[in-house]
Amino acid sequence: MISIEAQSTFLSPYSPNFNSIENYWSKIKENVPTQEYPNPIGINQAIGLVLGEDITG
């Protein structure tokens, strides 16, 4: 048996309030129409309109 030195670190429970991407996903899920988009640019434009940002790159 091999012995190794390890340390444990306390991690707080998951909270969407601490993760800013959760706010974006919430807005996207509520406001982007559920439809088929012909290409990635179409969905990027729809998401950009919801977020008020140009994410098409």
MOPAC internal coordinates of N, CA, C and O (Angstrom, degrees):
PM7 1SCF
backbone

  N    0.0000 0     0.00 0     0.00 0    0    0    0
  C    1.4387 1     0.00 0     0.00 0    1    0    0
  C    1.5353 1   108.07 1     0.00 0    2    1    0
  O    1.2310 1   121.11 1   -42.23 1    3    2    1
  N    1.3394 1   115.48 1   137.77 1    3    2    1
  C    1.4591 1   121.26 1  -179.99 1    5    3    2
  C    1.5197 1   109.07 1  -100.00 1    6    5    3
  O    1.2310 1   121.08 1   -44.84 1    7    6    5
  N    1.3073 1   115.53 1   135.16 1    7    6    5
  C    1.4577 1   120.68 1   178.15 1    9    7    6
  C    1.5278 1   109.03 1  -102.10 1   10    9    7
  O    1.2310 1   120.59 1   -49.34 1   11   10    9
  N    1.3345 1   116.49 1   130.66 1   11   10    9
  C    1.4609 1   120.18 1   176.62 1   13   11   10
  C    1.5280 1   109.17 1  -127.69 1   14   13   11
  O    1.2310 1   121.31 1   -24.95 1   15   14   13
  N    1.2992 1   115.09 1   155.05 1   15   14   13
  C    1.4624 1   119.60 1   178.12 1   17   15   14
  C    1.5277 1   108.00 1   -94.29 1   18   17   15
  O    1.2310 1   120.18 1   -55.62 1   19   18   17
  N    1.3150 1   117.27 1   124.38 1   19   18   17
  C    1.4674 1   121.54 1  -179.55 1   21   19   18
  C    1.5178 1   109.63 1  -132.66 1   22   21   19
  O    1.2310 1   121.45 1   -26.21 1   23   22   21
  N    1.3038 1   114.83 1   153.79 1   23   22   21
  C    1.4515 1   121.04 1   179.36 1   25   23   22
  C    1.5169 1   108.45 1  -127.51 1   26   25   23
  O    1.2310 1   120.06 1   -42.13 1   27   26   25
  N    1.3088 1   117.49 1   137.87 1   27   26   25
  C    1.4604 1   119.05 1   176.41 1   29   27   26
  C    1.5287 1   109.09 1  -101.50 1   30   29   27
  O    1.2310 1   121.19 1   -32.75 1   31   30   29
  N    1.3183 1   115.32 1   147.25 1   31   30   29
  C    1.4493 1   121.82 1  -179.11 1   33   31   30
  C    1.5145 1   108.62 1  -123.93 1   34   33   31
  O    1.2310 1   120.32 1   -45.73 1   35   34   33
  N    1.3152 1   116.99 1   134.27 1   35   34   33
  C    1.4465 1   121.79 1   178.72 1   37   35   34
  C    1.5253 1   109.76 1   -73.01 1   38   37   35
  O    1.2310 1   120.30 1   -50.28 1   39   38   37
  N    1.3221 1   117.03 1   129.72 1   39   38   37
  C    1.4519 1   122.69 1   174.36 1   41   39   38
  C    1.5200 1   108.03 1  -117.11 1   42   41   39
  O    1.2310 1   120.76 1   -48.52 1   43   42   41
  N    1.3077 1   116.16 1   131.48 1   43   42   41
  C    1.4617 1   119.08 1   179.87 1   45   43   42
  C    1.5208 1   109.64 1   -69.22 1   46   45   43
  O    1.2310 1   120.08 1   -21.13 1   47   46   45
  N    1.3240 1   117.45 1   158.87 1   47   46   45
  C    1.4611 1   119.69 1   178.18 1   49   47   46
  C    1.5204 1   110.94 1   -61.56 1   50   49   47
  O    1.2310 1   120.90 1   -24.72 1   51   50   49
  N    1.3206 1   115.88 1   155.28 1   51   50   49
  C    1.4578 1   120.67 1  -179.95 1   53   51   50
  C    1.5273 1   110.08 1   -64.15 1   54   53   51
  O    1.2310 1   120.79 1   -42.29 1   55   54   53
  N    1.2990 1   116.10 1   137.71 1   55   54   53
  C    1.4516 1   121.22 1   175.70 1   57   55   54
  C    1.5229 1   109.21 1  -142.37 1   58   57   55
  O    1.2310 1   120.04 1   -55.36 1   59   58   57
  N    1.3437 1   117.53 1   124.64 1   59   58   57
  C    1.4601 1   119.08 1   178.78 1   61   59   58
  C    1.5241 1   112.54 1   -63.35 1   62   61   59
  O    1.2310 1   120.01 1   159.56 1   63   62   61
  N    1.3214 1   117.58 1   -20.44 1   63   62   61
  C    1.4657 1   121.15 1   178.69 1   65   63   62
  C    1.5246 1   111.76 1   -67.49 1   66   65   63
  O    1.2310 1   120.09 1   156.85 1   67   66   65
  N    1.3259 1   117.43 1   -23.15 1   67   66   65
  C    1.4602 1   121.23 1  -179.56 1   69   67   66
  C    1.5268 1   111.82 1   -91.07 1   70   69   67
  O    1.2310 1   120.06 1   172.38 1   71   70   69
  N    1.3058 1   117.48 1    -7.62 1   71   70   69
  C    1.4523 1   121.80 1  -175.21 1   73   71   70
  C    1.5314 1   108.54 1  -117.63 1   74   73   71
  O    1.2310 1   120.05 1   -75.84 1   75   74   73
  N    1.3175 1   117.51 1   104.16 1   75   74   73
  C    1.4602 1   121.14 1  -173.23 1   77   75   74
  C    1.5243 1   113.40 1   -63.87 1   78   77   75
  O    1.2310 1   119.43 1   154.57 1   79   78   77
  N    1.3150 1   118.70 1   -25.43 1   79   78   77
  C    1.4604 1   120.23 1   179.83 1   81   79   78
  C    1.5202 1   110.95 1   -64.63 1   82   81   79
  O    1.2310 1   119.88 1   153.97 1   83   82   81
  N    1.3262 1   117.84 1   -26.03 1   83   82   81
  C    1.4616 1   121.26 1   178.55 1   85   83   82
  C    1.5243 1   111.16 1   -62.74 1   86   85   83
  O    1.2310 1   119.98 1   143.95 1   87   86   85
  N    1.3305 1   117.64 1   -36.05 1   87   86   85
  C    1.4621 1   120.75 1   178.04 1   89   87   86
  C    1.5256 1   110.74 1   -64.80 1   90   89   87
  O    1.2310 1   120.44 1   139.28 1   91   90   89
  N    1.3313 1   116.76 1   -40.72 1   91   90   89
  C    1.4603 1   120.54 1   177.67 1   93   91   90
  C    1.5285 1   111.06 1   -63.96 1   94   93   91
  O    1.2310 1   120.53 1   132.47 1   95   94   93
  N    1.3321 1   116.60 1   -47.53 1   95   94   93
  C    1.4665 1   119.58 1  -179.16 1   97   95   94
  C    1.5222 1   110.96 1   -60.94 1   98   97   95
  O    1.2310 1   120.36 1   141.52 1   99   98   97
  N    1.3092 1   116.92 1   -38.48 1   99   98   97
  C    1.4565 1   120.70 1   179.03 1  101   99   98
  C    1.5271 1   110.67 1   -61.03 1  102  101   99
  O    1.2310 1   120.44 1   133.06 1  103  102  101
  N    1.3416 1   116.76 1   -46.94 1  103  102  101
  C    1.4674 1   121.30 1   178.15 1  105  103  102
  C    1.5237 1   111.15 1   -61.56 1  106  105  103
  O    1.2310 1   120.90 1   136.70 1  107  106  105
  N    1.3278 1   115.88 1   -43.30 1  107  106  105
  C    1.4611 1   120.64 1  -178.09 1  109  107  106
  C    1.5341 1   110.12 1   -63.67 1  110  109  107
  O    1.2310 1   120.30 1   132.09 1  111  110  109
  N    1.3309 1   117.02 1   -47.91 1  111  110  109
  C    1.4580 1   120.25 1  -177.89 1  113  111  110
  C    1.5255 1   112.06 1   -63.60 1  114  113  111
  O    1.2310 1   120.19 1   146.22 1  115  114  113
  N    1.3242 1   117.25 1   -33.78 1  115  114  113
  C    1.4600 1   120.43 1  -179.29 1  117  115  114
  C    1.5210 1   112.79 1   -77.14 1  118  117  115
  O    1.2310 1   119.61 1   147.84 1  119  118  117
  N    1.3288 1   118.35 1   -32.16 1  119  118  117
  C    1.4541 1   120.49 1  -167.08 1  121  119  118
  C    1.5242 1   117.52 1  -116.32 1  122  121  119
  O    1.2310 1   119.36 1   162.18 1  123  122  121
  N    1.3050 1   118.83 1   -17.82 1  123  122  121
  C    1.4659 1   119.84 1   179.00 1  125  123  122
  C    1.5262 1   107.61 1   -82.98 1  126  125  123
  O    1.2310 1   120.36 1   -55.52 1  127  126  125
  N    1.3373 1   116.92 1   124.48 1  127  126  125
  C    1.4627 1   119.60 1  -179.03 1  129  127  126
  C    1.5327 1   111.47 1   -58.86 1  130  129  127
  O    1.2310 1   121.51 1   -38.93 1  131  130  129
  N    1.3146 1   114.72 1   141.07 1  131  130  129
  C    1.4638 1   120.03 1   177.51 1  133  131  130
  C    1.5239 1   107.22 1   -85.18 1  134  133  131
  O    1.2310 1   121.19 1   -78.81 1  135  134  133
  N    1.2869 1   115.34 1   101.19 1  135  134  133
  C    1.4604 1   122.00 1  -179.33 1  137  135  134
  C    1.5155 1   108.71 1  -155.83 1  138  137  135
  O    1.2310 1   120.85 1    -9.86 1  139  138  137
  N    1.3024 1   115.99 1   170.14 1  139  138  137
  C    1.4553 1   119.50 1   174.19 1  141  139  138
  C    1.5137 1   108.94 1   -83.71 1  142  141  139
  O    1.2310 1   121.04 1   -44.00 1  143  142  141
  N    1.3000 1   115.62 1   136.00 1  143  142  141
  C    1.4577 1   121.16 1   176.84 1  145  143  142
  C    1.5256 1   107.65 1  -107.66 1  146  145  143
  O    1.2310 1   120.48 1   -43.28 1  147  146  145
  N    1.3332 1   116.69 1   136.72 1  147  146  145
  C    1.4635 1   119.50 1  -174.43 1  149  147  146
  C    1.5237 1   114.22 1   -67.06 1  150  149  147
  O    1.2310 1   120.54 1   158.16 1  151  150  149
  N    1.3219 1   116.57 1   -21.84 1  151  150  149
  C    1.4645 1   119.95 1  -178.54 1  153  151  150
  C    1.5272 1   108.84 1  -161.33 1  154  153  151
  O    1.2310 1   120.37 1   -12.24 1  155  154  153
  N    1.3188 1   116.89 1   167.76 1  155  154  153
  C    1.4724 1   119.89 1  -179.05 1  157  155  154
  C    1.5318 1   113.45 1   -60.05 1  158  157  155
  O    1.2310 1   120.11 1   151.63 1  159  158  157
  N    1.3130 1   117.39 1   -28.37 1  159  158  157
  C    1.4694 1   119.47 1  -179.18 1  161  159  158
  C    1.5238 1   109.92 1   -65.50 1  162  161  159
  O    1.2310 1   119.78 1   142.18 1  163  162  161
  N    1.3275 1   118.03 1   -37.82 1  163  162  161
  C    1.4590 1   121.75 1   179.23 1  165  163  162
  C    1.5118 1   112.42 1   -61.01 1  166  165  163
  O    1.2310 1   120.43 1   132.85 1  167  166  165
  N    1.3327 1   116.78 1   -47.15 1  167  166  165
  C    1.4706 1   119.40 1   178.94 1  169  167  166
  C    1.5161 1   110.55 1   -68.32 1  170  169  167
  O    1.2310 1   120.01 1   142.83 1  171  170  169
  N    1.3264 1   117.58 1   -37.17 1  171  170  169
  C    1.4652 1   120.17 1   177.87 1  173  171  170
  C    1.5232 1   111.19 1   -62.47 1  174  173  171
  O    1.2310 1   120.25 1   140.31 1  175  174  173
  N    1.3268 1   117.13 1   -39.69 1  175  174  173
  C    1.4619 1   120.43 1   178.59 1  177  175  174
  C    1.5193 1   110.87 1   -66.24 1  178  177  175
  O    1.2310 1   120.03 1   138.88 1  179  178  177
  N    1.3375 1   117.55 1   -41.12 1  179  178  177
  C    1.4611 1   121.09 1   178.92 1  181  179  178
  C    1.5226 1   110.87 1   -63.40 1  182  181  179
  O    1.2310 1   120.37 1   136.76 1  183  182  181
  N    1.3175 1   116.89 1   -43.24 1  183  182  181
  C    1.4638 1   121.00 1   178.59 1  185  183  182
  C    1.5209 1   109.73 1   -66.33 1  186  185  183
  O    1.2310 1   120.20 1   138.45 1  187  186  185
  N    1.3240 1   117.23 1   -41.55 1  187  186  185
  C    1.4604 1   121.18 1   179.18 1  189  187  186
  C    1.5152 1   111.93 1   -60.23 1  190  189  187
  O    1.2310 1   120.11 1   141.34 1  191  190  189
  N    1.3414 1   117.39 1   -38.66 1  191  190  189
  C    1.4594 1   120.27 1   177.85 1  193  191  190
  C    1.5290 1   110.95 1   -63.74 1  194  193  191
  O    1.2310 1   120.52 1   138.85 1  195  194  193
  N    1.3227 1   116.62 1   -41.15 1  195  194  193
  C    1.4749 1   120.92 1   179.90 1  197  195  194
  C    1.5154 1   110.80 1   -65.37 1  198  197  195
  O    1.2310 1   120.67 1   136.50 1  199  198  197
  N    1.3287 1   116.33 1   -43.50 1  199  198  197
  C    1.4646 1   120.44 1  -176.06 1  201  199  198
  C    1.5161 1   112.81 1   -85.28 1  202  201  199
  O    1.2310 1   120.14 1   169.35 1  203  202  201
  N    1.3324 1   117.33 1   -10.65 1  203  202  201
  C    1.4586 1   120.57 1  -178.37 1  205  203  202
  C    1.5162 1   112.84 1    70.63 1  206  205  203
  O    1.2310 1   120.83 1  -150.82 1  207  206  205
  N    1.3236 1   116.01 1    29.18 1  207  206  205
  C    1.4629 1   121.22 1  -178.13 1  209  207  206
  C    1.5259 1   109.77 1  -134.76 1  210  209  207
  O    1.2310 1   120.61 1   -26.32 1  211  210  209
  N    1.3090 1   116.44 1   153.68 1  211  210  209
  C    1.4661 1   120.68 1   173.49 1  213  211  210
  C    1.5203 1   106.94 1   -91.16 1  214  213  211
  O    1.2310 1   120.92 1   -72.30 1  215  214  213
  N    1.3437 1   115.85 1   107.70 1  215  214  213
  C    1.4627 1   119.59 1  -178.48 1  217  215  214
  C    1.5155 1   111.81 1  -110.45 1  218  217  215
  O    1.2310 1   120.42 1  -167.89 1  219  218  217
  N    1.3393 1   116.80 1    12.11 1  219  218  217
  C    1.4640 1   119.60 1  -177.46 1  221  219  218
  C    1.5314 1   112.01 1   -75.24 1  222  221  219
  O    1.2310 1   120.58 1   165.37 1  223  222  221
  N    1.3194 1   116.51 1   -14.63 1  223  222  221
  C    1.4526 1   120.68 1   175.76 1  225  223  222
  C    1.4582 1   110.69 1    81.72 1  226  225  223
  O    1.2310 1   120.10 1   180.00 1  227  226  225

